[in-house]
Amino acid sequence: MFGVDIPDRIDQDKLMQSKAATKRRRIAIDCDDVIVPTASLIIENYNKTYGTSLTLANYYGYDLKASDEADDTTAVKRVGDYLTTAEYQQAKPFREAIGIIRALSEYHDLHMVTGRSDFLTESTLAMLARY
C-alpha cells in the first residue's frame, strides 16, 4: 500500500536483538485512515447509496454534496447515519497497520488517539481487542 514491503512474519531473533538496543518511546497512532480505511468506506457507501461520485478530494475538501443535490446538513447526516451501521463499526483495519502496530508494540508504548464520536467507543475498543 505504501510501497513498503511488510513481511508476514518477523524474525524473532532479530526482533529481540533490536528490542534490547532500542529506547522505548510513546507513540500515538490515529485510528481513522491510519488503522481503519474510514474515508474510503464512507465514500464507497455514500456513492453507492446516493448515486454520487465523491472522491477523496471531495471528502477532504469538505465537499460532501458533490454530484448530489443534498445540502451540507443533509450530507453530514447521511455520513453520520452510515457511521452507526454494523458495516462501518465492524470494518477491518488495514492489513499493513496490524503488522506494523504489532511490531512497534514490541519496542514502544502505543496509544491510539482519535476524534471519533463517543458512540463509536465500544466498537473501536472491540476492533482494537480483536486485532
Secondary structure as the mmCIF struct_conf table of DSSP 4:
data_model
#
loop_
_struct_conf.conf_type_id
_struct_conf.id
_struct_conf.beg_label_comp_id
_struct_conf.beg_label_asym_id
_struct_conf.beg_label_seq_id
_struct_conf.end_label_comp_id
_struct_conf.end_label_asym_id
_struct_conf.end_label_seq_id
BEND BEND1 GLY A 3 GLY A 3
BEND BEND2 ASP A 8 ARG A 9
HELX_RH_AL_P HELX_RH_AL_P1 GLN A 12 ALA A 21
BEND BEND3 THR A 22 THR A 22
STRN STRN1 ARG A 26 ASP A 30
BEND BEND4 CYS A 31 CYS A 31
STRN STRN2 ASP A 32 ASP A 32
TURN_TY1_P TURN_TY1_P1 ASP A 33 ILE A 35
STRN STRN3 VAL A 36 VAL A 36
HELX_RH_AL_P HELX_RH_AL_P2 THR A 38 TYR A 50
HELX_RH_AL_P HELX_RH_AL_P3 LEU A 56 TYR A 60
TURN_TY1_P TURN_TY1_P2 GLY A 61 TYR A 62
TURN_TY1_P TURN_TY1_P3 LEU A 64 SER A 67
BEND BEND5 ASP A 68 ASP A 68
HELX_RH_AL_P HELX_RH_AL_P4 ASP A 72 LEU A 83
TURN_TY1_P TURN_TY1_P4 THR A 84 THR A 84
BEND BEND6 THR A 85 THR A 85
HELX_RH_AL_P HELX_RH_AL_P5 ALA A 86 GLN A 89
TURN_TY1_P TURN_TY1_P5 GLN A 90 GLN A 90
HELX_LH_PP_P HELX_LH_PP_P1 ALA A 91 PHE A 94
HELX_RH_AL_P HELX_RH_AL_P6 ARG A 95 TYR A 107
BEND BEND7 HIS A 108 HIS A 108
STRN STRN4 ASP A 109 VAL A 113
HELX_RH_3T_P HELX_RH_3T_P1 ASP A 118 LEU A 120
HELX_RH_AL_P HELX_RH_AL_P7 THR A 121 ARG A 130
#
